[in-house]
Amino acid sequence: MNSKAIAEFAPALIAWQKTHGRHDLPWQNTRDPYKVWLSEIMLQQTQVVTVKDYFSRFLAAHPTVASLAAASLDDVLALWSGLGYYSRARNMHRCAQDVVALHGGAFPQTAELLQTLPGIGPSTAAAIASLCFSERVAILDGNVKRVLTRLLGFDADLAKSANEKALWQLATQVLPQDGKPDDLWTAMPHYTQGVMDLGATLCTTRSPNCLLCPVEKLCVAKKLGNPEAYPVKTKTLKRTSQSLWLLWATQEDGSVYLEQRPTPGVWAGLYCLPVFDSFEALAAAVSPEDTSLLQDGEVFKHVLTHKDLHIHPVRLLMVEKPKTAELKIKGNWVAADAWPGLGLPAPVRKLLSAA
């Protein structure tokens, strides 16, 4: 690998981060591992602008890992509702409980130990360990892969695990050395934050702003004139679609019938309008005398990362029906003032809120 990049990348990046990096995000300027961990989990597959409000709400509700560990899963899912990828919330809750039960309420200080906790992978563990405890370990999230493959001209296919492992080894080689330019205690947080900032603000997927990049002269991709060709990853996930019918049953007092979704599966563990694969299956769950009351709502699309859900809401107003007359589905009537506090899928919350 280019010895000049090894020697000069980290010092240049650290100097840039101190003056031009991001410093105004609510989870920055802290070595509190709880806050850093919370932000890292939320930022997986989710944009910063979306995470800001959720992060603030979570901290207001659960300012410590002990508070989060003591909360119910329903409470955690309710706070997470709308953020997507709900397995993150379930793992986060389990992780908080393990930190309290197994580590006395204090996060482990090494990436190796952090990876033993639920929902914490190698890159997330390295982010916490480097930002909070200054461990000399490399992160390798999407932004960092883009920065380093361009910097080094690394054109191996990252769809192959051996190539990603090789890039991780290179990522470790370019980390700050002790005393260059600061000792590792101060250098590692600036470096880790800097490489994330560079990927998020200048070294973007499209139209990277190379002229403002602090390592432009070290960058192989810039010299070759093709930074957008990196990183190389040939494997793509096939996009699919699915149609779902939601039974939107309500009482005159505004209560709504909800079921808790099974795990695993779409919207696992969340409270939801009963879900069916067809209108016929939905109608079969309603008493024969009530099927004439079913009203088709407007179909809409809800976009997941690799799947489009085509949602068919079907209204049913159970006029003068006692709440003891349950539908042929395992669920419960939930009062109009109670469902907003439950963990609901984003499209279901949108439907109920607009009613």
N, C-alpha and C positions, 0 to 999 in steps of 0.2 A: 504494500500500500504506500501511497505517497507520504514520505517521511515529513515533508513540509506541512501537510494537512494534520498529521499527528501532533506535531509540535505547536502549530499556530491556531488550530481551530478553537480549542477550548478558551485560551486567553482572549481571542477576538470576540468570541460569543459572550463571554462573561462581561467584558467591558461594554458591549452593546446592550446587554440586558439591563445593566445598572442604569443606563441613561435613556434607552429607547424601548425597553421591553414593557410588558403590561404590568402595572402595579396597582390597578384600581379594582380588581376582581375581589369579591367578598371573602374568598378562601385564600387569598395571598397574604404576604407579610405576616405569616404565622408559622410556628413550628409545632402547632397543636396537631398531633396525628389524627385525632378524631375529626377535625374540620377538613384536613387534607384528604383523609380516607373518604369521608362523605362526598366531597367534591369529585374525587377521582371515580367513584362508583357512578355518580350521577352523570358525569361527562362521557361515560362510555356510550357511544352511538347517539349522543345528544348534543346539540349546539349550546354554546355558552349562554347565549341570550335566553334560551329556554330554562337553563339550569338555575340562573340567578334567583328567580322568585322561589323555586322549590327549595333551594339551599337555605334561603332565609326562613322559610316556613318551617323546615325541619329543625333548624337550630332554635327557633322560638319555641317549638313544641318539645324538643328533646335536646337541651343544651349540652348534655354529656352522654357518653357511651352507656353509662349506667341507666340513665333515663330511657334511652332507646331500647336497651335490653329488657327493661321492665315493662315496656309497652306491649299491648296485644298486637298480633299480626294484622288484625282488622284495622287497627289504628294506623299502623305503618302503611298498609295498602291504601288507606283513605288519603293519607298525606301524599302518597306517590301517584295517586290517580291522575291519569292524563300524561304521565311522563313516559309510559311505554316500557317494554322489556321488563315485565313485572318479576321475572326471576331475580333481577337485581335487588329488588326490594326484599324478597323472601330471603335471599342469601345475606343481605345486609343485616336483617333482623337476627338471623342465626349467628352471624359474625359478631355482632354486639354482645350476644349472650355468651359466646365462647370467650371473648375478651374478658368479660366479667368473671365467668366461671373458671376459666383455665389460666388466666393471666392477671388476676387480681384487679381488673379494670384498667390495666395499662397495656397499650399496644406494644407488641414485641418491637425491638429496635433494629432488627436485621431483615433483609429481604427474604432470606431463607426461612425464617420463622414466620414471617407475615404470610407467606404462601401456604402455610398449613391452615389458615383460616378460610372459612367459606366465602366464595366469591372474589377472592384476591388471587389474581394470576401473576405471572412473573413481572410484567411491566407495571402493573398497579403497585405491587410490592416494592419494586425499585423506586417508584415515584415517592412513596411514603418514606422509605428508608433514606433516600437521598435528600428530600426536601426537609424532613423533620430531624433526622439523626446524622446527616452528612455522610452516610455510607457511600463508598465509591462503587456504585452500581449503575448500570445503564438501563434506561427505559427504551421501549421500542413500540410506541403506539403509531397510529397512522401518520401523524404529522412528522414524527421523528424518522420513520422509514423514508418518507419523501425527502427530507432534508439530507439524510446521510447517503441515500443512493445517488442523489444529484451531486453532492459534494465529492463523493468518491468515484463516481461513474460506475457504480455497481449495477450491472445490467443482467444479473442472474435472475431467473424466474422465481419470485417469492411465493408462487403457488406451491413450490416444492419445499418441504420442511427443512431439508438439508441446507438450502440456500438462505432461508430465514435464520437458521442457526449460525451460518457463516457471517451474516450481516450483524447479528448480535455480538459476535466476537469482535468485529470491527468497531461496533459502537462502544465496546469496553475499552478498546485501544485509544480512542480519541478523548476519553474522559480526562478531566484535569489531573495533573500530577501534583503531589503535595508541594506547596510553595510556589506554584506557577498558576496564576499570579498571586494567589492568596493561599493560606493553608486550606485544607479540604473542608474544615468546618464552615468557612464562609464561601468557598468556591463551589461546592457541590450544589447547594440550593440555587445559586445564581445560574449555574450551568444547566441544571435540569429544567428550571423555569425558562431559561433562555432558548433551549432547543425546542421546547413546546411553543414559545412565543414566536420564534422565527417561522416555524411551519404554519402557524395560525394567521400570521399577519403579512409576511413577505413571500415566503417560499410556498405559495399556495398551489393548489392543484392546477389551476389554469391561470395564465398570464402572471407568472411570478414577477415580483418587483425586484429584479436582480440589481438594478442601479443603487438601491438603498441597502442591499444585503452586506453585512459586515464581513462576510467570507467570500465575496464575489470572486476575488482573485485566486482563491484556493479551489474553486468549484470546477470540477471536470465537466459537468453537464453544461455549464455556462460557456466554457471554452469550446465545447463541441457544438454549441448553438442549438441544443435540443433538450432543455430542462424538462419540458412537458412529457418527454418520452420515459421519464422515471417517476416512480418505480415500475419495474416490469412485473406484471402478474397476469398470467394468461387464463387462469381458471376463473370462471364467473358462475354465479349461482343462477339457475333458471328461475325467472319470475313466474309465479302462478297466480291463479285467482280462485275465489270461492264465494258462493252465495249463501247467505245466512238469513233465516227468517226469525225475527224477534217478536215474541208475544208481549204486547204492551197492554197489560190488563190493569185497569184502575177502578177504584171505588169512587162513589160520589164525593167522599170526603177528601179525595186527593191521594189516598194511599195507593201504592203500586206493588204489584206482585213480583218478587225477586227471588232468584235462586243463586246459590253460591257455586261457582264453576268448579268442576273437578280438576285435579292435578294429576298428570300434566294435561296440556291442551290449551287451546286459545283462551286467553284471559283467565288462566288458572288461578284459583283462589279468590277471584273478585266476585262481587255481587253484580248480578246481571239480569236483564230481562231474559226469560227462558228462551233458549236457542234451539232452532230446528234446521234440518237440512232441506226441508221443503214445506210448501204451504200445506200440503196434505197431512204431513206429520204434525204440524202445528194445530190444524183443525181437529185432529184426533185427540188432542190433549184438552179440548174444550167440551163441555157438556153439549149433547146434541141440540138442546133447546137454545143454546147460546151461539151456535155457529153462524146463525143469520145476523148476529150483531158484529161480526168481524168486519173490520174496515181496513183495506190496504192503504198504507201511508206512502209517502214519496220515497222511492228507492234512492240510496246515495252510496257513494264509494268511500271506504276508509282504507287508507294506504298504510301498509306495514312495510318493513324493509324489503322483503322478498315476496310479498303477496298482496294482492288487492282484494279486499273484502267488499262484496256487494251486499249492502244491508237492506233487507226488506222489513220495515216495521209494520206490524199488523195490530191495529187498535182494537181493544175490547173494553167497553164501559159496562161493568157489571152492576146495572141499575137494580137497586133494592135487593141485592144479594147479600146475605149475611156473610161475614168474614169467615165463619165456620164452614162455609161451602167452598172447600178448597178446589183448585184446579187439579187435573190429573198429572201434576208435576210436583216434585219435592221442592218446596220453597215456602216463603212466608210473605204475608202482607206487611209492608213497611210504610209507616206514616209519612206524610208529605214533609214534615219537618225533621225526619230522621234519615231519609236516604242521602241527603247531601253530605252527611258525615261518614258514609261508607266508601270503601274502595270500589269505584265503578270504572269500567272501561270508558275511554274518552268518548266514543260515539254514543254510548248509552247515557252518559252524563249530559251530553249535548242535546239528545232527544228530550230527556226529562226536563232540562232547564228551559227549553224553548216552549214547553207546553203551557 
